[in-house]
């Protein structure tokens, strides 16, 4: 069994909750990961709460990591320059290592120039500030996390859980990721993006939700569903449904539907011996070629390659 070392870098002003997420989530993955926490000098770190944390490792631990996680710091500590000791610590990360940020940790990577030309995300409240400071980064503030290898960035707070589950799913398949989610009593996969959490005007009295329609769709992924079908189920006009759906989920109905079909296809590739064409039919793609196209767009591999990698998790 491959055991990957994950090293979490704690900086002064770190958020304690997010700092503990990698250890809690990855630590529940049946020994697949060894999670260590370090600081830039091996000394205790001040958090943004009324206590500090003592770490067991200095920056040299970063050189041993297959995955590095940059924990977030309070917004008042964000700058467009990286302190020399932090730069020196980042320089220890070995080539080929994955680098993950949670929430404002993306500012550290961007300030070090590591995200230039890459797609990334961060907390929606500081997205405008991020864009002004780092125009060379392709920021997408509407998603919960971005995987633009070797950099993975996530949005605020609980999205650290999402990205750690994504790591488990990517490394060891959805079966183990779902097991970890159950152990930690968190959802294995959250629909949509950050838009559903952004402060929005109070909806008009009596406004209906699209949640029931989303549940209805998940039971009928194999059917050729259209926007008209979804709006009809919700008893809304197509325009109203599309607007309300995007406001609740952060994605258009079409994009969300493709996302759900790809996720279901991934599960079937891992857990069954169905052919690619059979899986395509069960999840609502017209042909195996269509499934191949959408899976490659979503995760960058073919169905056959995905199955070879993850079916051992059965």
Buried (B, 14 or more C-beta within 10 A) or exposed (E): EEEBBBBBBBBBBBBBBBBBBBBBBBBBBEEBBBBBBBBBEEEEBEBBEEEBBEBEBBBEBBBBBBBBBBBBBBBEBBEEEBBEEBBEBBEBBEEEBBBBBBBBBBBBBBBBBBBEEBBBBBBBBBBEBBEEBBEEBBBBBBBBBBBBEBBBBBBBBBBBBBBBBBBBBBBBBBBBBBBBBEBBEBBBBBBBBBBBBBEEEEEEEEEBEBEEBBEBBEEEBBEEBEBEBBBBBBEBEBEBBBEBBBBBBBBEBBBBBBBBBBBBBBBBBBBBEBEBBEBBBBBBBEEBEEBBEBBBEBBEBBBEBBBEBBBEBE
